Amino acid sequence: MKRVVAIIRPEKLNDVKAALEEKGYFAMTVHEVKGRGAQRGICLQYRGKQIKVDMIPKVEIEMVIGDSDVHPVIDTIKQNARTGKFGDGKIFVSPVEIVVGIRTDDEIIS
C-alpha cells in the first residue's frame, strides 16, 4: 500500500475531488495548509502599498491506496490540479506498512 500526499491550489480541490470520485477513489483526508516553493511567496497590492506574502494558502490531500492505483491517482491529480503556473503543487508517495481500522479492528499488512 502507498500513502499519496498532494499539495495543490485551494481553488482546484473540487476539480480534483470530483475527478478522483469519478474514478472510484472516495477515501481522502483534506487539510488546509500554508507553504511556499521556489517562487518564495508573492507580492500583493493593499491600500496602495506592496505587501510580500511568503506563506501561500494550499490544500493537502492525503490518501492511502493500493500499489496498483498509484499511477492512476497521480495522473488524475496532475490533470485536474494543473494550471501551468508556479505554485501548482507537488505529489509525494511513500510506503505504508500497516493499516488498522479503528471500528472493525481490521488490520491490513502490505
Secondary structure, 3 states (H helix, E strand, C coil): CEEEEEEECHHHHHHHHHHHHHCCCCCCEEEEEEECCCCCCEEEEECCEEEEECCEEEEEEEEEECHHHHHHHHHHHHHHHCCCCCCCEEEEEEECCEEECCCCCCEEEC
